[in-house]
Amino acid sequence: MVCVLGVAWLAGGPAISARGDDNQPGGSQADPAGPVQQVLLLSGDDNPGVIVPRSVLASDAALPAAPEPPPVPPTPPAQPEAPADGSGGSPCPDTEHQPWHLPQPLECWGIHMSGWLEQGITFNDDHPQNRFNGPVATNDQDHEYQMNQLWLTAERPIKNDGCGWDIGGRIDVLLGTDWRFGINNGLENRINGFHDQPYGMVLPQFYVEVAYNDLTVKIGHYAGILDYEVIAAPANVFYSHSYGYPYGVPILVTGCLADYKVSDRLSIQGGMDRGWYQFEDNNESWDFMGGFRFRTLDKRTTIAYAVTTGPQDDAGQDNRFASSLVVEQKLTDKLQYVLVQNLGCEAHTGLGGTQANWYGVCQYLLYSITPKLSAGLRGEWFRDEDGTRVAGPGNIPGVAAWDGRGFAGDFYEITAGLNWKPRPNLVCRPELRYDWYAGQPGFDGTHPAGGALPFGDGNHSSHLLLATDLIVLF
């Protein structure tokens, strides 16, 4: 048996975040349609030839000897041009502008190690006494330093170039406050336990990946393929998340997922898993997850659609369905627009035992100001029609987080932020976010009998957040 070790999130982890260059704003996880290859063409005559004087073709004996040419003074050595990176033309390497990487002790086996540290702080104008920012994820704490993600990845990527067999895989390990939003039944609850601790460990992904020609299959624990945002922090534009991502789609699943590259522009995915956040299946029923990703010939438009369906209740009788449509449109060389539409329903879990429904639209406008600085704007509407989806991790006993639930209504948010990369290993993402809610009151620890609102200790229907994080890549 061959054992392959590999690590990363969502995304991708990011998420693991899937959709183009992760280092660019609005960037995603690995593109299922395949990476865009960059080719450098060197132009010039293949055979410039030699110009030969006609006299050379005649007999040398019939021609007088040519006079010796005067001596040519030696050409002074050329001065090196100052490189564009600002290093001043020094012969020493420009270490200041080069990214720093982890040592690679496993490189001889094709295993690459990487990671990052994400830390941030959020300020809430409500100054809630419980110090939580309501349903906002994952920067959910007010006036508190958060080490959201200390992430380590080991990965052996597939490298068969679409021909023949190859085997790879990856493992992601996360330590931080984000663990409360990635609890899988039978995994993180066993690793951490529930003791109201702010920090814990998550294994976002660990899987083996097998490739044959244009088909790859991953087997293990991995990030889902729905939505635009991902788990891995560096792959997202903003520090905070939308409502649709943590509440509308499955983020982590366990099973197998196949990806077939039909062409350079189209790929299809399909597989079976144990359900939403289920490492140990609670009902012995399998879910289906699948979709496609298409990119236009001019590479300016990408369309991704994915669905998941299967029962999540312990009896395995109430089917849950969710879908996600993501359209990425490059408007100009510097301006990009992204549309995300999420839709979901679940049988017999709504008000009065009816079908529960949730749906929403999230839009992004991303502008690249310079290669190191970009700006983003996100506007979202998310409707939890029966109050079954927007519920804090604090509803799990022993998890220190917002414990609100049962909000049947509409959630709105507008976020404006910057994505600044002063150094190759540093990313800073300040943002200003405004949330408001229109709908029925719900429940929380302060209002267990009802009458709670989502923000400000259950007393407010809106709040304003100022937040920033700093990501150190390695």
Stockholm file with secondary structure:
# STOCKHOLM 1.0

chainA/1-474         MVCVLGVAWLAGGPAISARGDDNQPGGSQADPAGPVQQVLLLSGDDNPGVIVPRSVLASDAALPAAPEPPPVPPTPPAQPEAPADGSGGSPCPDTEHQPWHLPQPLECWGIHMSGWLEQGITFNDDHPQNRFNGPVATNDQDHEYQMNQLWLTAERPIKNDGCGWDIGGRIDVLLGTDWRFGINNGLENRINGFHDQPYGMVLPQFYVEVAYNDLTVKIGHYAGILDYEVIAAPANVFYSHSYGYPYGVPILVTGCLADYKVSDRLSIQGGMDRGWYQFEDNNESWDFMGGFRFRTLDKRTTIAYAVTTGPQDDAGQDNRFASSLVVEQKLTDKLQYVLVQNLGCEAHTGLGGTQANWYGVCQYLLYSITPKLSAGLRGEWFRDEDGTRVAGPGNIPGVAAWDGRGFAGDFYEITAGLNWKPRPNLVCRPELRYDWYAGQPGFDGTHPAGGALPFGDGNHSSHLLLATDLIVLF
#=GR chainA/1-474 SS CCCCCCCCCCCCCCCCCCCSCTTSTTCCSCCTTCCCCCCCCCCSCSCCCCCCCGGGGSCGGGSCCCCCCCCCCCCCCCCCCCCTTSSTTCSSCCGGGSCCCCCCTTGGGTCEEEEEEEEEEEEETTCCTTCBCTTCCSCCBTTCCEEEEEEEEEEECCCCTTSSEEEEEEEEEEEEGGGGGCCCBTTHHHHHCCSSCSCEEECCCEEEEEEETTEEEEEEEEECSCSSCCSSGGGSSSSSCCSHHHHHSCCEEEEEEEEEECSSSEEEEEEEESCTTBSSCSSSCCEEEEEEEEECTTSSEEEEEEEEEEECSTTSCSEEEEEEEEEEEECSSSEEEEEEEEEEEETTCSGGGCCEEEEEEEEEEEEEEETTEEEEEEEEEEEETTSCSCCCGGGSTTCCSCCCBCCCEEEEEEEEEEEEEEETTEEECCEEEEEEEEECCBBCSSCTTSCBCSBTTTTBSEEEEEEEEEEEEC
#=GC SS_cons         CCCCCCCCCCCCCCCCCCCSCTTSTTCCSCCTTCCCCCCCCCCSCSCCCCCCCGGGGSCGGGSCCCCCCCCCCCCCCCCCCCCTTSSTTCSSCCGGGSCCCCCCTTGGGTCEEEEEEEEEEEEETTCCTTCBCTTCCSCCBTTCCEEEEEEEEEEECCCCTTSSEEEEEEEEEEEEGGGGGCCCBTTHHHHHCCSSCSCEEECCCEEEEEEETTEEEEEEEEECSCSSCCSSGGGSSSSSCCSHHHHHSCCEEEEEEEEEECSSSEEEEEEEESCTTBSSCSSSCCEEEEEEEEECTTSSEEEEEEEEEEECSTTSCSEEEEEEEEEEEECSSSEEEEEEEEEEEETTCSGGGCCEEEEEEEEEEEEEEETTEEEEEEEEEEEETTSCSCCCGGGSTTCCSCCCBCCCEEEEEEEEEEEEEEETTEEECCEEEEEEEEECCBBCSSCTTSCBCSBTTTTBSEEEEEEEEEEEEC
//
